[in-house]
Amino acid sequence: MKYPVAALAVAFSVLPLSFTSSASAQNRPSGGNVIVPESSVEHAEDRGLRAHTNILLLQPAGRALPQAGPPASGLIAETPASLACVYKIVTAMTGCNQDTVTALPTGGFGAIAIVDAYDDPEAKTDLTNFSTQFGLSAAKFQVVYAGGSEPAQDPTGGWELEESLDIEWAHAMAPKAKIYLVEAASSNWSDLLAAVNTASGLVATAGGGEVSMSWGSSEFEGENSLDSYFTTSNVVYFSSAGDSAGVNYPSASPNVVSAGGTTISRDPVSGNYESESAWYSTGGGPSAYEATPSYQSAIGGLNGARGTPDFSFDANPYTPVWVLDSMPYEGQGGAGSWWLVGGTSVSSPSLAGVVNNAGHKAGSTNAELTSIYANMAVSADFHDITTGTCGVYQGYLSAKGYDFCTGVGTNVGKAAK
């Protein structure tokens, strides 16, 4: 089944096309502009009051997005099969080429609850059509209004795009898990945390699983008083580490898996996978307010702070994933529109799906992260990312072992998750 694609307007405010590491140069076969949605912009007055998304959009240079569903000739973008191959959730094929790999994840248990703000009235239709496009099994899916009534829509369309990304990529990595989309009344912290409570109860009742929160903000004083929201038994919490230098909350909470971002390098002609490095814009670093948790006690250089991120996934908008979202964004798009999306908003739901698919049913985030850190040096379980930089002035270096750019690295297989 094919769906039309809307071209992204290039009149939006865009990031400059300069880049700071050789790894990024290998990921721009089409070039293009990165668009920062209004929903992903953090305003100083919002800190501690409202959260923002962590999505970035790619407009390829010199061309519109293809007028049919992916794969698209000459355009390198990640699919559920290509990233399942890269991260060895399925039997890996040489090159993990997006245009040729077909093996898809088949596992999952319990539930994954996606917490987002505002209402996406096309969420179910888009998830159904995304699954059909990529050959995924039909999703067990339900929308839940955390406040009891249908929220308003985000007038910019940014939060709706976030919701489409989150449900589609959580389902892509764990097709058998039930997907709940828990919609908060607004992006205010009070509404989002109330939605986290609702999501936690749904996941626990479903037999356990994950809650994914792709939103957040820069750290703020008093944030640790909110950590108790992420402690429901048999629920593992995930949150995006952010799309700029610094530490974000709730990813800094010791009760949350902080999901960082990487860059996938592919041959610009064949599209074959070559390597993986840190994404230079991923969030990460030592928390200003949270103390080192027990699972990080053996990590050097934390100086008593909780370190972020823990675990990473492809997030560079120049190595984007496909997302189907029928809600207009800033007046562009519409029914059946495909988008090229990056940012650590990709990381959180995708890693929640990876861990769900692994099926080890950790009783808490602490238990999950204890297993991850205990096995971080096992190459059969984790790919240690040792190239690339991130942080202020690109001051954090990827290195052997734990680092502030990618945490323990990226996924290999289903063990130790």
C-alpha positions as CSV (number, residue, x, y, z in Angstrom):
1,M,0.0,0.0,0.0
2,K,1.4,3.4,-0.9
3,Y,0.7,6.8,0.6
4,P,1.3,10.3,-0.7
5,V,4.1,12.4,0.7
6,A,4.0,16.1,1.5
7,A,7.2,18.1,0.9
8,L,8.4,20.0,3.9
9,A,8.5,23.7,3.5
10,V,12.1,25.1,3.5
11,A,10.9,28.5,4.9
12,F,11.0,27.2,8.4
13,S,13.9,28.1,10.8
14,V,16.6,25.6,10.1
15,L,19.9,24.5,11.6
16,P,23.0,25.6,9.7
17,L,24.5,23.0,7.4
18,S,27.9,23.0,9.1
19,F,28.9,19.9,11.1
20,T,31.5,19.0,13.6
21,S,32.7,15.5,13.0
22,S,33.8,13.4,10.1
23,A,31.2,10.8,11.0
24,S,28.4,13.2,10.1
25,A,29.8,13.9,6.7
26,Q,29.4,10.2,5.8
27,N,25.6,10.5,6.4
28,R,24.6,13.2,4.0
29,P,24.2,11.5,0.6
30,S,21.3,13.8,-0.1
31,G,22.3,16.7,2.2
32,G,19.4,18.9,3.3
33,N,18.1,21.2,6.0
34,V,17.3,20.2,9.6
35,I,14.0,21.7,10.8
36,V,13.5,22.3,14.5
37,P,9.7,22.1,15.2
38,E,8.3,24.7,17.6
39,S,7.4,21.9,20.0
40,S,11.1,21.0,20.3
41,V,12.2,24.6,21.2
42,E,12.9,25.1,24.9
43,H,12.0,28.6,26.2
44,A,13.8,29.7,29.3
45,E,10.6,30.5,31.1
46,D,9.3,27.0,30.5
47,R,12.0,25.2,32.5
48,G,10.4,23.1,35.2
49,L,6.9,24.2,34.0
50,R,6.5,22.7,30.5
51,A,8.3,20.0,28.5
52,H,9.3,20.0,24.9
53,T,9.6,17.2,22.3
54,N,13.0,16.0,21.0
55,I,12.1,15.6,17.3
56,L,14.0,17.1,14.3
57,L,12.9,16.9,10.7
58,L,15.1,16.5,7.6
59,Q,14.2,18.2,4.3
60,P,16.5,16.6,1.7
61,A,18.4,19.1,-0.5
62,G,17.2,19.6,-4.0
63,R,14.2,17.3,-3.9
64,A,10.8,16.7,-2.3
65,L,10.2,13.7,-0.3
66,P,9.1,10.8,-2.4
67,Q,5.4,10.7,-3.5
68,A,5.0,7.1,-2.4
69,G,5.9,5.1,0.7
70,P,9.4,4.0,1.5
71,P,11.8,2.6,0.5
72,A,12.7,5.4,-1.9
73,S,15.5,5.1,-4.6
74,G,18.4,7.4,-3.8
75,L,17.2,8.4,-0.4
76,I,18.9,6.7,2.6
77,A,16.5,6.5,5.6
78,E,16.1,3.8,8.2
79,T,13.2,1.3,8.3
80,P,12.1,-1.1,11.0
81,A,13.9,-3.9,9.2
82,S,17.2,-2.0,8.6
83,L,17.5,-1.0,12.3
84,A,16.4,-4.4,13.5
85,C,19.3,-5.7,11.4
86,V,21.8,-3.1,12.7
87,Y,21.0,-3.8,16.3
88,K,20.7,-7.6,15.7
89,I,17.2,-8.0,17.0
90,V,16.8,-10.2,14.0
91,T,19.4,-12.3,12.2
92,A,21.7,-9.7,10.7
93,M,22.4,-9.6,7.0
94,T,25.6,-8.1,5.5
95,G,25.1,-4.3,5.0
96,C,21.6,-4.1,6.7
97,N,20.6,-2.2,3.6
98,Q,17.3,-0.4,4.0
99,D,16.2,-1.3,0.4
100,T,16.8,-5.0,0.7
101,V,16.5,-6.3,4.3
102,T,13.2,-7.8,5.1
103,A,13.5,-9.6,8.5
104,L,11.4,-7.9,11.1
105,P,11.1,-8.2,14.9
106,T,8.4,-10.6,16.0
107,G,8.6,-10.5,19.8
108,G,7.2,-8.5,22.7
109,F,5.1,-8.9,25.8
110,G,2.8,-7.0,28.1
111,A,2.6,-3.4,27.1
112,I,4.5,-0.2,26.1
113,A,2.8,3.0,27.1
114,I,3.7,6.1,25.2
115,V,3.1,9.3,27.2
116,D,2.7,12.5,25.1
117,A,0.8,15.8,25.2
118,Y,-2.3,16.8,23.2
119,D,-4.4,14.6,20.9
120,D,-3.5,12.9,17.7
121,P,-6.8,11.9,16.1
122,E,-5.1,10.0,13.3
123,A,-2.8,8.0,15.5
124,K,-4.6,4.6,15.0
125,T,-4.9,5.0,11.2
126,D,-1.3,6.1,10.8
127,L,0.0,3.2,13.0
128,T,-2.1,0.7,11.0
129,N,-0.8,2.0,7.7
130,F,2.8,2.3,8.9
131,S,2.6,-1.4,9.9
132,T,1.2,-2.4,6.5
133,Q,3.8,-0.4,4.6
134,F,6.7,-2.2,6.4
135,G,5.1,-5.6,6.8
136,L,4.7,-5.5,10.5
137,S,2.0,-7.4,12.3
138,A,-1.1,-5.4,13.2
139,A,-0.7,-3.5,16.4
140,K,-2.7,-4.0,19.6
141,F,-3.3,-0.4,20.2
142,Q,-5.4,1.9,22.4
143,V,-5.6,5.6,23.0
144,V,-6.2,6.7,26.6
145,Y,-7.0,10.2,27.7
146,A,-5.2,10.8,31.0
147,G,-7.5,13.6,32.1
148,G,-10.6,11.7,31.2
149,S,-11.6,13.7,28.1
150,E,-10.0,14.2,24.7
151,P,-7.2,16.8,24.8
152,A,-6.9,19.7,22.4
153,Q,-4.6,19.3,19.4
154,D,-1.2,21.1,19.2
155,P,-1.8,23.9,16.7
156,T,1.7,23.5,15.3
157,G,1.4,19.8,14.7
158,G,4.7,19.1,16.5
159,W,3.3,17.0,19.3
160,E,1.2,15.0,16.9
161,L,4.3,14.1,14.9
162,E,5.9,13.1,18.1
163,E,3.0,10.8,18.9
164,S,3.2,9.1,15.5
165,L,6.9,8.6,15.8
166,D,6.6,7.1,19.3
167,I,3.9,4.6,18.7
168,E,5.2,3.5,15.3
169,W,8.8,2.8,16.5
170,A,7.8,1.2,19.8
171,H,5.6,-1.1,17.8
172,A,8.3,-1.7,15.1
173,M,10.8,-3.0,17.8
174,A,8.2,-5.0,19.8
175,P,5.3,-5.9,17.6
176,K,3.6,-8.3,20.1
177,A,3.5,-5.7,22.9
178,K,0.2,-3.8,23.3
179,I,0.8,-0.1,22.6
180,Y,-1.0,2.5,24.7
181,L,-0.9,6.1,23.7
182,V,-1.6,8.0,26.9
183,E,-2.4,11.6,26.0
184,A,-1.9,14.4,28.5
185,A,-4.0,17.5,28.5
186,S,-1.0,19.7,27.8
187,S,2.7,19.8,27.9
188,N,2.7,21.2,31.4
189,W,4.7,19.0,33.8
190,S,1.6,18.5,36.0
191,D,-0.4,17.1,33.1
192,L,2.4,15.0,31.8
193,L,3.2,13.5,35.2
194,A,-0.5,12.7,35.7
195,A,-0.4,10.9,32.4
196,V,2.7,9.0,33.6
197,N,0.7,7.7,36.5
198,T,-2.0,6.5,34.2
199,A,0.5,4.9,31.9
200,S,2.2,3.1,34.8
201,G,-1.0,1.6,35.9
202,L,-1.9,0.4,32.4
203,V,1.5,-1.3,31.9
204,A,1.5,-2.9,35.3
205,T,-2.0,-4.3,34.8
206,A,-1.0,-5.6,31.4
207,G,1.7,-7.8,33.0
208,G,4.6,-5.4,32.9
209,G,6.5,-3.6,30.3
210,E,7.8,-0.1,29.6
211,V,6.7,3.6,29.7
212,S,8.4,5.9,27.1
213,M,8.6,9.7,27.5
214,S,10.3,11.3,24.5
215,W,9.9,14.8,26.0
216,G,11.7,16.7,28.8
217,S,13.5,19.9,29.6
218,S,16.8,21.1,30.9
219,E,17.4,20.2,34.5
220,F,15.8,22.3,37.2
221,E,16.0,22.6,40.9
222,G,13.7,20.3,42.7
223,E,13.5,17.8,39.9
224,N,14.5,14.9,42.2
225,S,11.2,15.4,44.1
226,L,9.5,14.0,41.0
227,D,11.6,10.8,40.8
228,S,8.9,8.8,42.7
229,Y,6.6,9.1,39.6
230,F,8.9,6.5,37.9
231,T,8.8,3.7,40.5
232,T,5.8,1.5,39.7
233,S,6.6,-2.2,40.1
234,N,7.2,-4.2,36.8
235,V,7.5,-1.0,34.8
236,V,10.8,0.2,33.2
237,Y,10.8,3.9,32.3
238,F,12.6,5.5,29.3
239,S,13.2,9.1,28.4
240,S,15.1,11.0,25.7
241,A,18.5,12.4,26.6
242,G,17.8,15.5,24.5
243,D,18.9,17.0,21.2
244,S,21.5,19.6,22.4
245,A,24.4,19.8,24.8
246,G,23.5,19.3,28.4
247,V,21.4,17.1,30.7
248,N,17.6,16.7,30.4
249,Y,15.0,15.6,32.9
250,P,13.3,13.1,33.3
251,S,16.2,11.3,31.6
252,A,18.4,12.3,34.5
253,S,16.2,10.5,37.0
254,P,17.9,7.4,38.4
255,N,14.6,5.7,37.9
256,V,14.6,6.3,34.2
257,V,16.7,4.8,31.3
258,S,18.3,7.8,29.6
259,A,18.1,7.2,25.8
260,G,21.0,8.9,23.9
261,G,21.6,9.3,20.2
262,T,24.1,7.9,17.6
263,T,24.9,8.4,13.9
264,I,24.6,5.5,11.5
265,S,27.2,5.7,8.8
266,R,26.2,4.2,5.4
267,D,27.9,3.9,2.0
268,P,26.4,6.8,0.0
269,V,26.2,4.7,-3.1
270,S,25.1,1.3,-1.9
271,G,23.3,2.3,1.3
272,N,25.2,-0.5,3.2
273,Y,25.9,-0.1,6.9
274,E,29.5,0.9,7.6
275,S,29.8,2.0,11.3
276,E,28.2,3.8,14.2
277,S,29.4,6.8,16.1
278,A,28.1,9.3,18.6
279,W,25.7,11.9,17.4
280,Y,27.3,15.3,18.0
281,S,24.0,16.9,19.2
282,T,22.9,14.2,21.7
283,G,22.2,15.3,25.2
284,G,24.4,13.9,28.0
285,G,26.6,14.6,30.9
286,P,26.6,14.5,34.7
287,S,23.4,15.6,36.5
288,A,23.4,18.8,38.5
289,Y,20.8,17.4,41.0
290,E,20.8,13.6,40.9
291,A,23.3,11.5,42.8
292,T,25.2,8.5,41.3
293,P,22.8,5.5,41.5
294,S,24.0,2.1,42.6
295,Y,24.1,0.7,39.0
296,Q,26.7,3.4,38.0
297,S,28.9,2.9,41.1
298,A,31.7,1.4,39.1
299,I,31.7,4.1,36.5
300,G,34.7,6.5,36.9
301,G,34.5,10.3,36.4
302,L,31.0,10.8,37.7
303,N,32.1,12.6,40.8
304,G,29.0,11.7,42.7
305,A,26.5,12.6,40.0
306,R,24.1,10.5,38.0
307,G,25.5,10.2,34.4
308,T,23.4,10.4,31.2
309,P,22.8,8.8,28.8
310,D,22.6,5.1,29.7
311,F,22.0,3.4,26.3
312,S,21.7,4.8,22.8
313,F,20.0,4.4,19.4
314,D,20.2,6.0,16.0
315,A,19.0,9.7,16.3
316,N,20.9,11.9,13.9
317,P,18.4,13.6,11.6
318,Y,20.8,13.1,8.8
319,T,20.4,9.3,9.3
320,P,16.6,9.6,9.9
321,V,13.8,7.1,10.3
322,W,10.5,7.0,8.4
323,V,7.4,8.2,10.1
324,L,3.9,8.3,8.8
325,D,1.9,11.2,10.2
326,S,-1.4,12.5,8.7
327,M,-1.7,15.6,10.9
328,P,-0.4,18.8,9.2
329,Y,2.7,20.3,10.6
330,E,2.8,24.1,10.3
331,G,0.2,23.8,7.5
332,Q,2.3,21.3,5.5
333,G,1.5,17.6,5.0
334,G,-1.9,16.0,5.6
335,A,-3.4,12.6,5.1
336,G,-0.9,9.9,4.5
337,S,2.2,12.1,4.7
338,W,5.7,10.5,5.3
339,W,8.4,12.4,7.1
340,L,12.1,11.9,7.8
341,V,12.6,12.3,11.5
342,G,15.5,12.3,13.9
343,G,16.3,13.3,17.4
344,T,16.4,11.4,20.6
345,S,12.7,11.1,20.4
346,V,13.5,8.2,18.1
347,S,15.7,6.6,20.8
348,S,13.3,6.4,23.7
349,P,10.4,4.5,22.2
350,S,12.7,2.4,20.1
351,L,14.8,1.3,23.0
352,A,11.7,0.7,25.1
353,G,10.7,-1.7,22.2
354,V,14.1,-3.4,22.1
355,V,14.0,-4.1,25.9
356,N,10.4,-5.2,25.7
357,N,11.3,-7.6,22.8
358,A,14.1,-9.0,24.9
359,G,11.4,-10.3,27.2
360,H,13.4,-10.4,30.5
361,K,10.6,-8.5,32.4
362,A,12.7,-6.5,34.8
363,G,10.8,-5.6,37.9
364,S,12.0,-1.9,37.9
365,T,14.2,0.5,36.0
366,N,16.9,-0.1,38.6
367,A,16.9,-3.8,37.9
368,E,17.0,-3.1,34.1
369,L,19.9,-0.8,34.4
370,T,21.7,-3.0,36.9
371,S,21.7,-5.7,34.2
372,I,22.8,-3.3,31.4
373,Y,25.7,-1.9,33.4
374,A,26.8,-5.3,34.7
375,N,27.1,-6.6,31.1
376,M,28.3,-3.4,29.3
377,A,31.7,-4.9,28.5
378,V,30.2,-8.0,26.8
379,S,30.5,-7.4,23.1
380,A,27.8,-10.0,22.4
381,D,25.3,-7.8,24.3
382,F,26.4,-4.2,23.6
383,H,28.3,-2.3,20.9
384,D,30.7,0.0,22.6
385,I,30.7,3.3,20.6
386,T,34.3,4.7,20.7
387,T,34.2,7.4,18.0
388,G,32.5,10.8,17.9
389,T,32.1,13.7,20.2
390,C,29.2,15.6,21.9
391,G,28.5,18.2,24.5
392,V,29.4,21.8,24.9
393,Y,32.3,22.6,22.5
394,Q,32.1,18.9,21.6
395,G,34.0,18.4,24.8
396,Y,32.8,14.9,25.6
397,L,34.7,12.2,23.7
398,S,33.3,8.7,22.9
399,A,35.7,6.2,24.5
400,K,36.0,2.6,25.5
401,G,33.5,1.9,28.2
402,Y,31.0,4.3,29.5
403,D,30.9,7.9,28.2
404,F,28.6,10.9,28.2
405,C,27.8,10.7,24.5
406,T,26.4,7.2,24.2
407,G,26.4,5.7,27.7
408,V,27.3,2.0,27.5
409,G,26.8,2.1,23.7
410,T,24.1,0.5,21.5
411,N,22.2,-2.7,21.3
412,V,23.4,-6.1,20.2
413,G,20.9,-8.9,20.3
414,K,18.4,-9.7,23.2
415,A,20.7,-10.7,26.1
416,A,21.3,-8.5,29.2
417,K,18.4,-6.1,28.4
